[in-house]
Amino acid sequence: MISDTKKTIKGIDTHAHIFRTDLPMTAERRYAPDYNALPEDFLTHLVGHRISHGVLVQPSFLGTDNSFMVRALRQHPEKLKGIAVVDPTISDSELDALDANGVVGIRLNLIKKPLENYTSLLWQTFLSKLAQRKWVVEIQREIDDLATFLPAILESGVEVVIDHFARTNEGIDPSNSAHQDFLDLLSSGAPIWTKVSAAYRCNADIEQAKEMLATLRSAYGHSDYFLWGSDWPNTQFEAQTDYTSQYNFMEALLPNMDERDKILISNPSKLFKFQP
């Protein structure tokens, strides 16, 4: 199966955003772009870097209106999957419509936000619906309290994806009890995936990123739950990096070709339902 997958899937960029400045944006947004990031531009980057498939992540500033992303998924159903932002009160029919159009999960961007009660009936019912559809829950949150609420989300049966090295600003430190609690969850075999992406959001250079990767790999005991994404178009860091820079960073981070193939092809193919 993996060998067949490698023949047809050259690589999967699991984290990119698309948007236009004329789309309605949420009132509570912390950031608003002054440029367009179009699906055609993203696909051009993929081709230019020998990557065949991608996962679009709904940007937080567009809120729960996933229509622009869904249109792109409809136009490129063989190449793209999507991670939506939805309200936990969403109806079954709305979830089914998103599923039919290539959405494979939802994102919770919890940066600088109060946590919900994920043990509540509302959230457990919602998360169970996602689990039934084999969707993932992708979480952007600083590492410092991840272990306090991830078990409640995992209880529903969903698989979880943690964004961007768990958004740590000073590396992943096993001597920090909160960090170790997160690492213990990874060691437990819980279905928690980590995107080894956007190290710049952790203020990490390549050597620091390698250290974080090594710490995570040691906790997992393997590389089976790692994913990579370009984070294109690198919102709020556009002046510091670009697609090519992030691709080159990935090559330096993952020099072992067997591990790189696993992270770029085998792992995301399985998780995000890409078929060979």
ZIPE-V979407 format. One line per field, one symbol per residue. ss: DSSP state (h for helix, s for strand, l for the rest). phi: phi as a letter, one per 40 degrees, with the letter a starting at -180 (. if undefined). psi: psi as a letter, one per 30 degrees, with the letter a starting at -180 (. if undefined). A space follows every 10 residues. Layout:
ss: ???
phi: ???
psi: ???
This chain:
ss: lhhhhhhhll lsssssllsl llllllllll llllllslhh hhhhhhhhll llsssssllh hhllllhhhh hhhhhlllls ssssllllll lhhhhhhhhh llsssssssl llllllllll hhhhhhhhhh hhlllsssss llhhhhhhhh hhhhllllss sslhhhhlll llllllhhhh hhhhhhhlll lsssslllhh hhlllhhhhh hhhhhhhhhh lllllsslll lsllllllll llhhhhhhhh hhhlllhhhh hhhhhhhhhh hlllll
phi: .ccccccbbc ibccaabbab ccccbccccc abcbacbcdc cccccdccbg bbbabcbdcc ccgccccccc cccccbccbb bbbcbbcccd ccccccccdc bgcbibbbcb cfbccccccc ddcccccccc cccfcbbcbb acccbdccbd dcccdchccb bbcffgfccb gbbccccccc ccccccccgc cbbbccbfdc cbfbcccccc ccdccccccc gabcbcbbac gccgdgbdcb aacccccccc cccbcccccc ccccbccccc cbgccc
psi: eeeeefefjf ljjgjlkkll fgkklkegkf kklglkjlee eeeeeeefgh kfllkkkkke ffbgjgeeee eeeefhfffk lkjlklkfgk leeeeeeeef ggkgllkjjg khkkkljffl eeeeeeeeee eeghlljkkj kkffgefffe eeefffglkk kkkigghkfh ljjffkeeee eeeeeeffgk ijlkjilhff fghkaeeeee eeeeeeeeee gagfgklkkf gkhhkfgeff laeeeeeeee eeeifjeeee eeefdeefee eghkk.
